Amino acid sequence: MSILEDLYYGKWSERIKPKNPEFELTHQKISASMETLKARLPEQDYKLIEELSDLNDVLISILSASDYISGYKTGVLMMLEIFDGKNYRN
């Protein structure tokens, strides 16, 4: 993994819980919905939903890491442009 990926995945520092108040509320809603589905659906159907949720988590993680790395790269390019006056776009 690259240094930025290690940094993103918390291998360079402790994981920080988001301070956004919507985070905990959304997490609670997801948990409640999953419990409702677990109670209403046959076990096989619920397992399929769990698999879908897990795959969605992986996809979100991949996209988040990519955006995180892209943001750092953009920041570095801005610093280079500021310090040497060259245009680093494209």
N, CA, C and O atoms as a GROMACS GRO file, in nm:
protein
  360
    1MET      N    1   0.083  -0.118   0.000
    1MET     CA    2   0.000   0.000   0.000
    1MET      C    3   0.088   0.125   0.000
    1MET      O    4   0.201   0.123   0.048
    2SER      N    5   0.033   0.231  -0.054
    2SER     CA    6   0.105   0.358  -0.055
    2SER      C    7   0.096   0.424   0.083
    2SER      O    8   0.015   0.384   0.166
    3ILE      N    9   0.179   0.523   0.106
    3ILE     CA   10   0.177   0.596   0.232
    3ILE      C   11   0.040   0.659   0.254
    3ILE      O   12  -0.013   0.657   0.365
    4LEU      N   13  -0.018   0.716   0.147
    4LEU     CA   14  -0.149   0.780   0.161
    4LEU      C   15  -0.257   0.677   0.196
    4LEU      O   16  -0.347   0.706   0.274
    5GLU      N   17  -0.249   0.557   0.137
    5GLU     CA   18  -0.346   0.454   0.171
    5GLU      C   19  -0.329   0.410   0.317
    5GLU      O   20  -0.427   0.392   0.388
    6ASP      N   21  -0.204   0.393   0.360
    6ASP     CA   22  -0.179   0.360   0.501
    6ASP      C   23  -0.235   0.467   0.593
    6ASP      O   24  -0.297   0.436   0.695
    7LEU      N   25  -0.214   0.592   0.557
    7LEU     CA   26  -0.265   0.703   0.637
    7LEU      C   27  -0.418   0.699   0.640
    7LEU      O   28  -0.479   0.716   0.745
    8TYR      N   29  -0.479   0.678   0.522
    8TYR     CA   30  -0.624   0.673   0.513
    8TYR      C   31  -0.682   0.560   0.598
    8TYR      O   32  -0.781   0.580   0.668
    9TYR      N   33  -0.620   0.442   0.591
    9TYR     CA   34  -0.671   0.325   0.663
    9TYR      C   35  -0.628   0.321   0.809
    9TYR      O   36  -0.648   0.219   0.876
   10GLY      N   37  -0.569   0.429   0.858
   10GLY     CA   38  -0.540   0.440   1.000
   10GLY      C   39  -0.416   0.367   1.046
   10GLY      O   40  -0.400   0.341   1.166
   11LYS      N   41  -0.329   0.332   0.954
   11LYS     CA   42  -0.207   0.262   0.993
   11LYS      C   43  -0.100   0.358   1.043
   11LYS      O   44   0.006   0.313   1.089
   12TRP      N   45  -0.124   0.487   1.034
   12TRP     CA   46  -0.027   0.588   1.079
   12TRP      C   47  -0.075   0.661   1.203
   12TRP      O   48   0.002   0.731   1.268
   13SER      N   49  -0.203   0.647   1.235
   13SER     CA   50  -0.257   0.714   1.353
   13SER      C   51  -0.382   0.640   1.398
   13SER      O   52  -0.431   0.550   1.331
   14GLU      N   53  -0.434   0.681   1.514
   14GLU     CA   54  -0.556   0.619   1.564
   14GLU      C   55  -0.675   0.661   1.480
   14GLU      O   56  -0.679   0.770   1.424
   15ARG      N   57  -0.773   0.572   1.472
   15ARG     CA   58  -0.895   0.603   1.397
   15ARG      C   59  -0.975   0.707   1.475
   15ARG      O   60  -0.991   0.698   1.597
   16ILE      N   61  -1.025   0.805   1.404
   16ILE     CA   62  -1.101   0.913   1.466
   16ILE      C   63  -1.248   0.898   1.428
   16ILE      O   64  -1.281   0.885   1.310
   17LYS      N   65  -1.335   0.899   1.528
   17LYS     CA   66  -1.479   0.890   1.503
   17LYS      C   67  -1.527   1.026   1.452
   17LYS      O   68  -1.493   1.130   1.509
   18PRO      N   69  -1.608   1.026   1.344
   18PRO     CA   70  -1.659   1.152   1.292
   18PRO      C   71  -1.735   1.230   1.399
   18PRO      O   72  -1.806   1.172   1.481
   19LYS      N   73  -1.720   1.362   1.397
   19LYS     CA   74  -1.788   1.447   1.494
   19LYS      C   75  -1.922   1.498   1.442
   19LYS      O   76  -1.994   1.567   1.514
   20ASN      N   77  -1.956   1.463   1.320
   20ASN     CA   78  -2.082   1.504   1.261
   20ASN      C   79  -2.197   1.436   1.336
   20ASN      O   80  -2.199   1.314   1.345
   21PRO      N   81  -2.293   1.513   1.390
   21PRO     CA   82  -2.403   1.453   1.466
   21PRO      C   83  -2.489   1.359   1.383
   21PRO      O   84  -2.556   1.271   1.438
   22GLU      N   85  -2.490   1.376   1.253
   22GLU     CA   86  -2.568   1.288   1.166
   22GLU      C   87  -2.510   1.148   1.160
   22GLU      O   88  -2.580   1.052   1.129
   23PHE      N   89  -2.381   1.135   1.189
   23PHE     CA   90  -2.315   1.005   1.182
   23PHE      C   91  -2.382   0.904   1.275
   23PHE      O   92  -2.423   0.796   1.231
   24GLU      N   93  -2.392   0.939   1.402
   24GLU     CA   94  -2.450   0.846   1.500
   24GLU      C   95  -2.598   0.820   1.470
   24GLU      O   96  -2.643   0.706   1.482
   25LEU      N   97  -2.673   0.924   1.433
   25LEU     CA   98  -2.814   0.908   1.400
   25LEU      C   99  -2.832   0.812   1.281
   25LEU      O  100  -2.917   0.723   1.285
   26THR      N  101  -2.752   0.831   1.177
   26THR     CA  102  -2.761   0.746   1.059
   26THR      C  103  -2.722   0.602   1.094
   26THR      O  104  -2.786   0.508   1.048
   27HIS      N  105  -2.620   0.587   1.176
   27HIS     CA  106  -2.576   0.454   1.219
   27HIS      C  107  -2.689   0.383   1.295
   27HIS      O  108  -2.714   0.264   1.273
   28GLN      N  109  -2.756   0.455   1.383
   28GLN     CA  110  -2.867   0.398   1.459
   28GLN      C  111  -2.983   0.357   1.367
   28GLN      O  112  -3.045   0.252   1.388
   29LYS      N  113  -3.013   0.440   1.267
   29LYS     CA  114  -3.121   0.408   1.173
   29LYS      C  115  -3.090   0.283   1.092
   29LYS      O  116  -3.176   0.198   1.070
   30ILE      N  117  -2.965   0.272   1.048
   30ILE     CA  118  -2.923   0.153   0.972
   30ILE      C  119  -2.936   0.028   1.059
   30ILE      O  120  -2.989  -0.074   1.014
   31SER      N  121  -2.888   0.037   1.182
   31SER     CA  122  -2.896  -0.078   1.274
   31SER      C  123  -3.041  -0.119   1.299
   31SER      O  124  -3.074  -0.237   1.298
   32ALA      N  125  -3.127  -0.021   1.322
   32ALA     CA  126  -3.268  -0.050   1.346
   32ALA      C  127  -3.334  -0.114   1.223
   32ALA      O  128  -3.412  -0.208   1.236
   33SER      N  129  -3.302  -0.063   1.106
   33SER     CA  130  -3.359  -0.118   0.982
   33SER      C  131  -3.311  -0.262   0.960
   33SER      O  132  -3.389  -0.349   0.921
   34MET      N  133  -3.184  -0.286   0.986
   34MET     CA  134  -3.131  -0.422   0.970
   34MET      C  135  -3.199  -0.518   1.069
   34MET      O  136  -3.229  -0.632   1.033
   35GLU      N  137  -3.222  -0.474   1.190
   35GLU     CA  138  -3.290  -0.559   1.289
   35GLU      C  139  -3.433  -0.588   1.245
   35GLU      O  140  -3.482  -0.700   1.262
   36THR      N  141  -3.501  -0.489   1.189
   36THR     CA  142  -3.637  -0.508   1.139
   36THR      C  143  -3.639  -0.610   1.026
   36THR      O  144  -3.724  -0.699   1.022
   37LEU      N  145  -3.545  -0.594   0.933
   37LEU     CA  146  -3.537  -0.689   0.821
   37LEU      C  147  -3.505  -0.830   0.869
   37LEU      O  148  -3.560  -0.928   0.818
   38LYS      N  149  -3.417  -0.839   0.966
   38LYS     CA  150  -3.381  -0.970   1.020
   38LYS      C  151  -3.504  -1.040   1.080
   38LYS      O  152  -3.520  -1.161   1.067
   39ALA      N  153  -3.589  -0.963   1.147
   39ALA     CA  154  -3.709  -1.020   1.209
   39ALA      C  155  -3.815  -1.058   1.106
   39ALA      O  156  -3.889  -1.154   1.126
   40ARG      N  157  -3.823  -0.984   0.995
   40ARG     CA  158  -3.930  -1.004   0.898
   40ARG      C  159  -3.897  -1.103   0.786
   40ARG      O  160  -3.986  -1.169   0.733
   41LEU      N  161  -3.770  -1.114   0.751
   41LEU     CA  162  -3.732  -1.193   0.634
   41LEU      C  163  -3.686  -1.334   0.671
   41LEU      O  164  -3.638  -1.358   0.781
   42PRO      N  165  -3.703  -1.426   0.576
   42PRO     CA  166  -3.643  -1.557   0.597
   42PRO      C  167  -3.490  -1.543   0.608
   42PRO      O  168  -3.431  -1.451   0.552
   43GLU      N  169  -3.428  -1.635   0.680
   43GLU     CA  170  -3.284  -1.626   0.706
   43GLU      C  171  -3.202  -1.614   0.578
   43GLU      O  172  -3.107  -1.536   0.573
   44GLN      N  173  -3.237  -1.689   0.475
   44GLN     CA  174  -3.162  -1.686   0.349
   44GLN      C  175  -3.170  -1.547   0.283
   44GLN      O  176  -3.070  -1.498   0.231
   45ASP      N  177  -3.286  -1.486   0.286
   45ASP     CA  178  -3.302  -1.353   0.228
   45ASP      C  179  -3.224  -1.248   0.308
   45ASP      O  180  -3.162  -1.159   0.252
   46TYR      N  181  -3.228  -1.262   0.440
   46TYR     CA  182  -3.155  -1.167   0.524
   46TYR      C  183  -3.004  -1.179   0.501
   46TYR      O  184  -2.933  -1.079   0.499
   47LYS      N  185  -2.955  -1.301   0.483
   47LYS     CA  186  -2.811  -1.320   0.455
   47LYS      C  187  -2.772  -1.251   0.325
   47LYS      O  188  -2.662  -1.196   0.314
   48LEU      N  189  -2.860  -1.254   0.226
   48LEU     CA  190  -2.834  -1.187   0.100
   48LEU      C  191  -2.824  -1.036   0.120
   48LEU      O  192  -2.738  -0.970   0.061
   49ILE      N  193  -2.910  -0.981   0.204
   49ILE     CA  194  -2.904  -0.838   0.235
   49ILE      C  195  -2.774  -0.805   0.309
   49ILE      O  196  -2.712  -0.702   0.282
   50GLU      N  197  -2.732  -0.891   0.401
   50GLU     CA  198  -2.606  -0.870   0.471
   50GLU      C  199  -2.487  -0.870   0.374
   50GLU      O  200  -2.397  -0.787   0.385
   51GLU      N  201  -2.489  -0.964   0.280
   51GLU     CA  202  -2.382  -0.969   0.180
   51GLU      C  203  -2.381  -0.842   0.096
   51GLU      O  204  -2.274  -0.787   0.068
   52LEU      N  205  -2.498  -0.797   0.055
   52LEU     CA  206  -2.509  -0.674  -0.023
   52LEU      C  207  -2.456  -0.555   0.057
   52LEU      O  208  -2.384  -0.471   0.003
   53SER      N  209  -2.491  -0.548   0.184
   53SER     CA  210  -2.443  -0.441   0.271
   53SER      C  211  -2.291  -0.445   0.284
   53SER      O  212  -2.225  -0.341   0.279
   54ASP      N  213  -2.236  -0.565   0.301
   54ASP     CA  214  -2.090  -0.579   0.312
   54ASP      C  215  -2.020  -0.534   0.183
   54ASP      O  216  -1.917  -0.466   0.188
   55LEU      N  217  -2.076  -0.572   0.068
   55LEU     CA  218  -2.017  -0.530  -0.059
   55LEU      C  219  -2.026  -0.379  -0.077
   55LEU      O  220  -1.934  -0.317  -0.129
   56ASN      N  221  -2.137  -0.322  -0.035
   56ASN     CA  222  -2.153  -0.177  -0.042
   56ASN      C  223  -2.049  -0.107   0.046
   56ASN      O  224  -1.993  -0.005   0.008
   57ASP      N  225  -2.024  -0.163   0.165
   57ASP     CA  226  -1.921  -0.108   0.254
   57ASP      C  227  -1.784  -0.110   0.189
   57ASP      O  228  -1.708  -0.014   0.200
   58VAL      N  229  -1.753  -0.219   0.120
   58VAL     CA  230  -1.624  -0.230   0.051
   58VAL      C  231  -1.615  -0.124  -0.059
   58VAL      O  232  -1.512  -0.057  -0.073
   59LEU      N  233  -1.721  -0.110  -0.137
   59LEU     CA  234  -1.722  -0.012  -0.245
   59LEU      C  235  -1.705   0.130  -0.190
   59LEU      O  236  -1.628   0.208  -0.246
   60ILE      N  237  -1.776   0.162  -0.084
   60ILE     CA  238  -1.765   0.296  -0.023
   60ILE      C  239  -1.623   0.318   0.028
   60ILE      O  240  -1.569   0.428   0.013
   61SER      N  241  -1.563   0.217   0.086
   61SER     CA  242  -1.426   0.229   0.136
   61SER      C  243  -1.327   0.255   0.023
   61SER      O  244  -1.238   0.339   0.035
   62ILE      N  245  -1.343   0.183  -0.086
   62ILE     CA  246  -1.254   0.202  -0.202
   62ILE      C  247  -1.271   0.343  -0.259
   62ILE      O  248  -1.172   0.410  -0.287
   63LEU      N  249  -1.394   0.387  -0.275
   63LEU     CA  250  -1.419   0.521  -0.328
   63LEU      C  251  -1.368   0.630  -0.233
   63LEU      O  252  -1.312   0.730  -0.278
   64SER      N  253  -1.388   0.611  -0.105
   64SER     CA  254  -1.342   0.709  -0.007
   64SER      C  255  -1.189   0.719  -0.008
   64SER      O  256  -1.134   0.829  -0.004
   65ALA      N  257  -1.123   0.605  -0.015
   65ALA     CA  258  -0.976   0.605  -0.019
   65ALA      C  259  -0.927   0.676  -0.144
   65ALA      O  260  -0.831   0.753  -0.139
   66SER      N  261  -0.992   0.650  -0.256
   66SER     CA  262  -0.953   0.714  -0.382
   66SER      C  263  -0.971   0.865  -0.374
   66SER      O  264  -0.883   0.940  -0.418
   67ASP      N  265  -1.083   0.911  -0.320
   67ASP     CA  266  -1.108   1.054  -0.305
   67ASP      C  267  -1.009   1.118  -0.208
   67ASP      O  268  -0.962   1.230  -0.230
   68TYR      N  269  -0.978   1.048  -0.101
   68TYR     CA  270  -0.882   1.096   0.000
   68TYR      C  271  -0.744   1.117  -0.064
   68TYR      O  272  -0.681   1.220  -0.045
   69ILE      N  273  -0.700   1.018  -0.139
   69ILE     CA  274  -0.570   1.026  -0.205
   69ILE      C  275  -0.570   1.136  -0.309
   69ILE      O  276  -0.474   1.212  -0.320
   70SER      N  277  -0.678   1.145  -0.385
   70SER     CA  278  -0.690   1.250  -0.486
   70SER      C  279  -0.683   1.389  -0.422
   70SER      O  280  -0.621   1.480  -0.477
   71GLY      N  281  -0.746   1.404  -0.308
   71GLY     CA  282  -0.742   1.532  -0.237
   71GLY      C  283  -0.601   1.570  -0.194
   71GLY      O  284  -0.560   1.685  -0.207
   72TYR      N  285  -0.526   1.472  -0.144
   72TYR     CA  286  -0.388   1.499  -0.107
   72TYR      C  287  -0.304   1.538  -0.229
   72TYR      O  288  -0.225   1.632  -0.224
   73LYS      N  289  -0.322   1.464  -0.338
   73LYS     CA  290  -0.247   1.494  -0.459
   73LYS      C  291  -0.279   1.634  -0.510
   73LYS      O  292  -0.189   1.707  -0.553
   74THR      N  293  -0.405   1.672  -0.506
   74THR     CA  294  -0.444   1.807  -0.548
   74THR      C  295  -0.379   1.911  -0.458
   74THR      O  296  -0.330   2.014  -0.505
   75GLY      N  297  -0.378   1.884  -0.328
   75GLY     CA  298  -0.313   1.976  -0.234
   75GLY      C  299  -0.165   1.993  -0.262
   75GLY      O  300  -0.113   2.105  -0.255
   76VAL      N  301  -0.097   1.884  -0.293
   76VAL     CA  302   0.046   1.892  -0.325
   76VAL      C  303   0.067   1.972  -0.453
   76VAL      O  304   0.158   2.055  -0.460
   77LEU      N  305  -0.016   1.947  -0.554
   77LEU     CA  306  -0.003   2.023  -0.679
   77LEU      C  307  -0.026   2.172  -0.656
   77LEU      O  308   0.041   2.255  -0.716
   78MET      N  309  -0.122   2.205  -0.569
   78MET     CA  310  -0.145   2.347  -0.538
   78MET      C  311  -0.022   2.407  -0.470
   78MET      O  312   0.017   2.519  -0.501
   79MET      N  313   0.039   2.333  -0.378
   79MET     CA  314   0.158   2.385  -0.310
   79MET      C  315   0.273   2.404  -0.409
   79MET      O  316   0.344   2.505  -0.403
   80LEU      N  317   0.291   2.308  -0.499
   80LEU     CA  318   0.396   2.322  -0.600
   80LEU      C  319   0.372   2.446  -0.686
   80LEU      O  320   0.465   2.522  -0.713
   81GLU      N  321   0.248   2.464  -0.728
   81GLU     CA  322   0.215   2.580  -0.811
   81GLU      C  323   0.240   2.710  -0.736
   81GLU      O  324   0.290   2.807  -0.794
   82ILE      N  325   0.206   2.713  -0.609
   82ILE     CA  326   0.227   2.833  -0.528
   82ILE      C  327   0.376   2.864  -0.516
   82ILE      O  328   0.417   2.979  -0.528
   83PHE      N  329   0.456   2.760  -0.491
   83PHE     CA  330   0.597   2.782  -0.463
   83PHE      C  331   0.682   2.806  -0.588
   83PHE      O  332   0.779   2.882  -0.583
   84ASP      N  333   0.648   2.743  -0.701
   84ASP     CA  334   0.733   2.765  -0.817
   84ASP      C  335   0.664   2.836  -0.933
   84ASP      O  336   0.727   2.864  -1.035
   85GLY      N  337   0.535   2.867  -0.918
   85GLY     CA  338   0.465   2.948  -1.018
   85GLY      C  339   0.428   2.875  -1.144
   85GLY      O  340   0.369   2.936  -1.234
   86LYS      N  341   0.459   2.746  -1.156
   86LYS     CA  342   0.423   2.671  -1.277
   86LYS      C  343   0.281   2.618  -1.263
   86LYS      O  344   0.231   2.597  -1.152
   87ASN      N  345   0.217   2.598  -1.380
   87ASN     CA  346   0.082   2.542  -1.383
   87ASN      C  347   0.093   2.389  -1.389
   87ASN      O  348   0.147   2.335  -1.485
   88TYR      N  349   0.041   2.319  -1.288
   88TYR     CA  350   0.051   2.174  -1.283
   88TYR      C  351  -0.079   2.104  -1.323
   88TYR      O  352  -0.092   1.983  -1.308
   89ARG      N  353  -0.174   2.178  -1.374
   89ARG     CA  354  -0.296   2.117  -1.426
   89ARG      C  355  -0.263   2.043  -1.554
   89ARG      O  356  -0.187   2.092  -1.638
   90ASN      N  357  -0.322   1.927  -1.568
   90ASN     CA  358  -0.305   1.843  -1.688
   90ASN      C  359  -0.164   1.807  -1.710
   90ASN      O  360  -0.133   1.737  -1.807
   0.00000   0.00000   0.00000
